[in-house]
Amino acid sequence: MRRVFVAADGRVRSGWVVLVFALVAGLVTGGLNFGVTLLIGNELGELDDPRAAFFTWPTLLGALAATLVCRSAFQEEVGLTLERAAPRVAWGVVAGLGIVALACVVPALVGATSLGWGGASLPRLLLVTLVHAFAVAPTGIAEELLLRGVPLRALSRGTHPAVAVALTGLVFGALHLTNPNASVVAALNVALVGVWFGAVAVRTGSLWMCFGLHVAWNFAEGVVFGQPVSGIPPGVSVLAGSWPPRAGFWSGGAFGPEAAGWTAVLLALAIVATLVWRPARAPRGEAATGGAGCPPTPPPSP
């Protein structure tokens, strides 16, 4: 019977860890969201609606609770050591802004979409940025903890890093099927985003760059380029985007760039680049148990 729960290395099997993680995260997030729904309902407006915080923070709290439980009960690593945290976040922000810029600007240059000045004043843009940081950014951090934190590391330990990245990426895509204007193509593209972020977590042995990537991606889409973010309409933005109502190669339609064929090409290139990249690894103790099974790699880069 013990073999059902404990692996040959003496640690709790990864499947049980993921199950406990999912139960804790689901109970905490679901309970909090149920209370919020009773109080304010679940109808939200555009991306800069500050009420979004009532739903994003419960998700983050659920992710943190599940992470703490699995960290203390099963000694699962998470990838949150502070060494090189700041530069990794910074490189994540740069990469996130860069790929979204290519996803939005190139279609406008070829005439498939258009971009123009949003017309908002600087104080208004600063206010929207603060609202985004408080109400939207927690979603990006929570989703990284929920998928690329304990689950990715536990699955990597129990199967193989490639399997863990693929599984968590598919779950990431499937979760977005419930978003407004979602489609199978949109979910597959979001799954590619998840695979890229998972590959980054594997390569760096850390979640910090994933945090930067995810938060910057959402911010650039909505606040900078005025695009829908996973089906959620943009609010006030630096640039105002217009796009065809239906998704195609150059445009993701009302779901946003994540449903476009052009974005899929960019994501495929990003995944390949990440696979050949050799970043500095996390500290040895963290990498040994939580580096998604990758051996240490040569000298530091960004």
N, C-alpha and C positions, 0 to 999 in steps of 0.2 A: 504493500500500500504506500509505503514511504516514497517509492520510485515514481508514483503518480504525481507527487508534489515537489520532489527534490531531484535535481539533475545530478549527474556524476560528479560535478565540481562542488557539490554541497550547497548550491544556491537554489532557491525556489525557481521552478521552471518558469520560463518567460511567459507562457500562456496564462498562468495564474496571476502573474504580476500585471499583465495587460488587463485581465479581467477585473482585478481589484481596482486598478487605476480607472477603468471605464465606469465602474459602479460608483466610486467616490465622486468622480467628476460629474457624472450624470445626476446623482442625488443632490449634490450641492447646487449645481447650476439649475437643474430642473425645479428644485424647491424655491430658489430665489426668483427665478423667472415666473413661476406660478404666482408668487406674491406680487410681483411687479405688474403682471397682467391684470390681476384683480384690482390693483390701484389705479393704473393709467391706461389699461388696454394694450393692444399690440400694434396699433396703426401708427406708423412713423412716416414722416415726410421725406425730405431730401437728405442728402448725405450730411449736411451741416445742422441737422436737427439735434439740439443738445439732449433731447430726451433719449437718444440712442444710448447714452451712458447707463441708463437704467437696465439695459439688456447686455451691453458689452462687459460691464464690470462683474455681473454675476458669472459670466463665462470665464473671466480671468480668475475670479475667486475660486471657482470650481476646479480650474486647471491647477492653481497653486495648492489647493487642499489635496488633490490627488497626488501631486508631485511630492508634497511633504510626507504623506502617508507611505508612499512607495519608497521614498528615500530613507525614511526611518525604519520601516518594517522589513524591507528587503535589501537595503543598502544599494539600491540602484542609482547609478550616476545619472546626472542630468545634463551636464555640459555648461555649467554656470560658474566655473572658476573665474576669478577676476583677472588673472594674468592675460594680457593682450585683449581684454574685453573692449576697451574704448576704440582701438584701431580696427577691430573686427566689426564693431557696430558702424564705424565710419565707412569702411569699405563696403559694407552691406548697403548703406544709404546711397553711396555713389553708384553701385551696380543696379540697385532698384530704380533710382532716378533715370539712369542711362537707358535701361531696357524699355522702360515705359515711354521715354522720350522717342526712342526709335519706333515703338509701336504706334505712337500717336502722330508724330511729325511726318514720317515717310508717307503714310496714306494721304495726308493733306497735300504733300508735295506732288503726288501723282494725280491729284484731283479727285480721289475717291471719297474724301471727307473734307471738311474745312475747319480751320482754326482762326479765331479772331480775338481781339482784346475783350476781356470780360467786362470791363467798364467799372469794376468795383474800386472804391477808394482804398488807400493804404490802410487806414484804421479798420475798415470793414474786413479787409483781407487778413489783417493781424488777428482780429477777433475770431474769424473763421478758423484760422490756424490753431488758435488756442482751443476752440471747440473740438476740432478734429483731434488734437493731441489728447484731450480729456475723454472724448466720447467714442472715437473711432479707433485710435491707436491700440487701446486695450484688446480689441479683437485680434489684431495681428499677433500680439504677444501671447495671448491665450491660445490661439490656434497652433503656434509653434510649440508651446508647452504640451498641448494636447496630442500632437502628432509627432513632432521631431524631438520631443524630450524623452521621457521615460519609455513610451511605447516603441519608438525607433530603436533605442538602445537595448531594450529587453528583447525585441524581435531579432535584432542583429545577433545577440548572444545566443538565442535559441535556434536561429535558422542561418541566415547569411545576410550581410549588409545589403546586397543587391535586392534580396527578397524583401527585407524590411523597408527599403526605400520605395520599392514598387507598391507594396501593400499600403503603406501610409499615404503614398501619392494617390492611389485609387480611392481610398477613404476620403481624402481631402476633396477630390473631384465629386464624389457621390454626395458629400454633405452640401455642396453648392447647388444640387439639383432642386433644392427647396427655395432657392432665391428667386426673386422676381425675374421674369423674362429668361429663365434658364432653359437650356436645351442639352441634348446629349453631347453635341459638339462643344458647347461651353464647358460641360463637366469634364470632358476629355482634356480640354486645354488647361483647365484648373488642375487636373491631375498632373499634367506636365509641369505646371508651376510647383506642385508638391514634390515631384521627382527632383526638380532642380534644387529646391530648398533642402530636400533630404540629402542629396549628393553633397551640398555645401556643408551640412551638419556632419556627414561622414568624413569629408576631407579635412575639416578643421577640428573635429572632435569637440565642437562647441556649438552653442545655440546663439551666440551673440551676433554673428554675421546674419543669421536667419532673421533675428529680430529687426536688424537694420533693413534688410531686404524687404520684409513684409510690410513694415510700417511705411517705408519710403514708397513702395509700390502703390499702396492705397492712397497715400497723400498726393503723389504725382498724378495719378489718374483723376482723382476728384477735384483737388484744390488747385493744382497747377494747370492741367489740360482740360478741365471741364468735361470729363467723360464719366459715364456710369461706372460704378465700382461693383462688379459682380451683380449687376442688375439694379443696384440702388442709384436713383437719379442724382446727378451732381447738384450742388447748391451754388453758392457764390464761389467764383474761381478766378484765377489770374487770366486764363484764356477761356474763351467760350467755344466749345466744340459742337459741330453738327455732323450727323452721320445718317446713312440710309436706315430705314426702319428695320430692314432685315439684315442678318449677318451674312457676310461673304468672305472673300479672301482678305480684303483690305480693312473691313470694318466688322465689329462684333455686334452691330445694331444696338438695340436697347440694353443688352447685357453688358456692353462695354468691350474694350479691346481684348479682353480675355477670351472672347468667343470668335476672334478673327483668325483666319488661316495664316496671315502674316505674323501674328503673335506666336502661333505654333512654330513657325520657322525660326523665329528669334529664340524661343525657348529650347528648341532642339540644339541650336548652336550654343546656347548658354550651358546646357547639360554636357555637351561634348567638351567645351572649354573647361568646365569644372572637373571632369573626369581626368583630364591631362594636367590639371593644375596640381602643384605640389606646395601647399601652404605650410607654414609653421604649425606644428601640432600643439594640442593642449598639454598641460603638465603631465608627466609620465603616469602618475597615479590615476588621473582622470582618464587619460587615453587608454590605459591598459584595460579598464573595465567598461568604459563608456564611449570609446572612440569608434563605435560601430564596427569594430573588428578590423580596422585597417592598421597595418604596421606603421611605425614611426616613419616619417618622410624627411627628406633632406632639408637643408637650410631654409631659414625663414624667407618668406616673401611678404606681401602686405599683411 
